[in-house]
Amino acid sequence: MSILALARPEIVALKAYSHASWDPAFDRLHANELPWRAETDRSSAGLNRYPEPHPHELAARLAGLYGVRADQLLPGRGSDESIDLVVRGFCRAGLDNVIICPPTFGMYSVAARIQGAAVREVPLHPERDFALDAAAVLAACDANTRIVFLCSPNNPTGTALDPAVVTAVLNAASGMVVVDEAYAEFSHSPTLLPELAGLPRLVITRTMSKAFAFAGARVGYLAADPAVVDALRLVRLPYHLSALTQAAALAALRHADETLGQVAQLRADRDRLVSELRAMGLDVVDSDANFVLFGRFHDQTVQWQGLLDRGILVRDVGLPGWLRVSVGTTGECDAFLAAVREVI
Ligand SMILES: *Cc1c(COP(=O)(O)O)cnc(C)c1O
């Protein structure tokens, strides 16, 4: 069965928007662009011109960095766009459903609801260390389940999935499985990117927003079977990544080693937060990400306000008893720990 049998039939039948040719060898008199730059334009590409519709160089650079092929890779405006594209490409409104495992990242259900797909929840339980219940996920699937969303490491728990659990879900579910690896660089658990070639129903989303210190630029990508990538290229808007974004991402990737090298410091501070919060007698979930979920408070809004009164903003993720703190600089971690000592 072709992987595209799972995609929305109207997407598979779609003819791509025919955009202006990108070949720089010609005089560009076909795209209604102005022939000169604005006075303020110091960009290398020239912002009077439309950008490259599919950012080939960026796709190739990211593919090289992660050991996948460029045709398995679709750059986009952060993971948020990748999630939205998969939902719009695969879920028929009013018919199909997606599975999520809350507490988890909020975009999966938002994207599904906008598309008109039903959202089925298979909760993770604190009593079981928020571990994924693969059997319960499979029990919730039916013939109209188009996507199972798995997040590893999961936001807001910080827990990474055992790759064997993911492949068990993939092998037994009939739809697509999206594994959100936004925090993979902080994790000790291996990425699933090397498994991609043998698993055509797997979609992996990654982002430059977290470990690449690049959230403001809005760059992420999904990695999937080339047939899935081609189908989702029909769904996304033409010129979705501006020339400025493409240039900034390529420049950031030239310094990938230095940027990712600093993740080690962050991990050390994260592990210190976990052990010091535990030493205060709090419940703390082991984290493979750049944040820590801690509690359990009788009413977490009290401690949240207490920390805010001391100038520290953490996140109440709506999980009764728990708060989530992002790992900041070493100094910010120290200030946070001192404030927690005062409010508990
Ligand atoms: C932060 C985050 C993202 C990143 O989204 P971008 O659109 O790439 O900034 C994706 N997934 C999860 C689980 C996140 O927490």
The ligand as an ORCA input file, in Angstrom:
! r2SCAN-3c Opt
* xyz 0 1
  C       8.824     24.259     22.007
  C       8.242     23.052     21.358
  C       8.208     22.926     19.981
  C       8.837     23.991     19.145
  O       7.979     24.607     18.330
  P       8.605     25.590     17.248
  O       7.402     25.900     16.424
  O       9.628     24.802     16.491
  O       9.195     26.762     17.944
  C       7.730     21.771     19.409
  N       7.285     20.759     20.181
  C       7.328     20.824     21.503
  C       6.907     19.666     22.311
  C       7.771     21.989     22.135
  O       7.755     22.071     23.480
*
